[in-house]
């Protein structure tokens, strides 16, 4: 009989918790807390700057995640969407 666990993507991700374990092991509880306290305000600042540039932030910025949408009226050539170091076109 075929084992269903052999045919799903999750079975190929057995070490998913390794990155979390490694971060906790290296930084400790205090280090993780400091990293979160540092990154959360940066995510809110990023969302504020996007809003100032005319981009719609479509979620409440909680922790370090933001979702946004660029309206058609904001041209890509405005600069914020270009990769760092790329020339204006």
C-alpha positions in Angstrom: 0.0 0.0 0.0 1.2 3.5 -0.9 2.0 5.7 2.1 0.3 9.1 1.7 3.2 10.8 3.6 5.6 10.0 0.8 3.7 12.1 -1.7 3.1 15.4 -0.1 5.4 18.4 0.1 5.3 18.5 3.9 7.2 15.3 4.1 10.2 16.8 2.4 10.3 19.6 5.0 11.2 17.6 8.1 13.8 20.1 9.3 11.5 23.2 9.2 12.0 23.9 12.9 15.8 23.9 12.6 16.0 27.6 11.7 13.9 28.5 14.7 16.0 26.2 17.0 19.2 27.7 15.6 18.1 31.3 16.2 17.0 30.5 19.7 20.2 28.7 20.4 22.4 31.5 19.1 20.4 34.6 20.3 18.6 33.3 23.3 15.2 34.5 24.4 16.5 38.0 25.1 18.2 38.3 21.7 15.0 37.2 19.9 13.0 39.7 21.9 15.5 42.5 21.0 15.4 41.5 17.3 11.6 41.7 17.3 11.6 45.0 19.1 14.0 46.4 16.6 12.3 45.0 13.5 8.6 45.9 14.3 9.2 49.7 14.2 11.2 49.3 11.0 8.2 47.5 9.3 5.9 50.3 10.4 8.3 52.9 9.1 8.6 51.1 5.8 4.7 51.1 5.5 4.6 54.8 6.4 7.2 55.6 3.7 5.3 53.6 1.1 2.1 55.4 2.0 3.9 58.7 1.6 4.9 57.6 -1.9 1.3 57.0 -2.9 1.3 53.2 -2.3 -1.6 51.6 -0.6 -0.7 49.5 2.5 -3.5 46.9 2.5 -3.0 45.4 6.0 -2.4 46.5 9.6 1.4 46.3 10.0 1.8 43.8 12.8 5.2 42.4 13.6 7.3 42.6 10.4 4.8 41.9 7.7 3.2 44.5 5.3 1.2 44.0 2.2 0.8 46.7 -0.3 -0.4 47.6 -3.8 1.0 50.1 -6.2 -1.7 52.1 -7.9 -1.3 52.6 -11.7 -0.9 56.3 -11.1 2.5 55.7 -9.4 5.0 55.0 -12.2 7.6 52.3 -11.6 10.1 55.0 -12.8 9.3 57.0 -9.6 12.3 55.2 -8.2 11.0 53.2 -5.2 10.4 50.1 -7.3 13.8 49.9 -8.9 16.4 47.5 -7.5 19.2 49.2 -5.6 21.8 50.4 -7.9 19.7 50.1 -11.1 19.7 53.0 -13.5 16.6 55.0 -14.1 14.9 54.1 -17.3 
